[in-house]
Amino acid sequence: MSRHTSFKIAMPLLATAFATQIQAQDTQPVNNGTNPTLLTTRATLTYQYNRVNAGPSLNTDVFEASVSAPFGPTRDMALEFTLPYANGPFDSSFDTGDISLKFIHVTDLNARRGLAYSVEYFADTASRPDIGNGEDVLEVSAFYAAFLQNGNIFAPAIVQTMGLDGGNAAGNKINRTALDFYYVPRLEDPKYFITLDPSLSYDWETDKGFAGLQVTLGMITGKAFGGDAQVFVKPGIYAGEDRPLDFSFQVGFRVLNF
C-alpha cells in the first residue's frame, strides 16, 4: 500500500473519530445546579413575593443577588455571598437586609451518595428590624445525598439556625431546627429541571412549628456571560397555625459554570 493510499484512508477515520469526540462532549449533561454535591461557579438574581400570615393585605418583597465560587484542589468547597434588598409588611420602602456569607464543603462523594455540610453567617446589617434578624445569626446544616438508580436525587438535610447576640432589640431569641427533604426527579429532556423541597421547622424558643413545600421549575436557556444561563420559578406554600407565611413566589435568573 502506498503512502498516498494510506493517507486517503487515515484522514476519513481521523475525521470520524474527531466528530464522534465532539458529539460526545456536546451530549454531556450540563450542570444545572440541582445536584447539591456538584459545586460550580454561579451568579443568581431573584425576586420573591411573600404573603405574610398576619393578614390578607400584608406582604413583603425581596430582591437578592448572590455569587458562589468553588475552590480547593478538587473543588469540593465553595463560598457564597448573598445581598438582599427588601421591604417589610408595614413599610413598603426598600433597603438592604442582612448580608450573608456561606461556606460549603462536600466531605465525601462517590457514584452512590454524597456527604456535605455548610456554615452560613448572617451579619446584622439590615437598616430596619422588619427586614432583618436583629442580631448576628449562624446557620449550620448537614445533608446526605443519595443518587438513585433511575437518576433521581434524594438529599435530606438538618438545619440549625441560632442567634449569636442573645436576642434582638425586642428580646426575641433565634433558635430553630428544620428538616429538609430535597428531591430532584430526573427529566427526559435535560433542558428542563424540577426540584421538590418539603420541610418541617420548629422554633425552640416559642415551641411552635410549621411545614412548608417549595417547588422549583426551571429551564436552561443557553450560553450567556461565559456560562450556562437558566430561568426558574419557585412557588412555596406553608401549613400550620404558626406558619410565618401563607405562600411565596420567586422568579430568578442564574448563570452557572462560567
Secondary structure, DSSP 4 states (H G I P E B T S, - for coil): --HHHHHHHHHHHHHHHHHHHHHHHHTSPP--S--TTS---EEEEEEEEEEETT-TT-EEEEEEEEEEEEESTTS-EEEEEEEEEE--SS----EE---EEEEEEEEEE-SSEEEEEEEEEE-S--SSGGGS-SS-EEEEEEEEEEE-TTS-EEEEEEEEEEESSSS-TT----EEEEEEEEEEPPPSSTTEEEEEEEEEEEETTTTEEEEEEEEEEEEEEEEETTEEEEEEEEEEEEESTT-SEEEEEEEEEEEE--
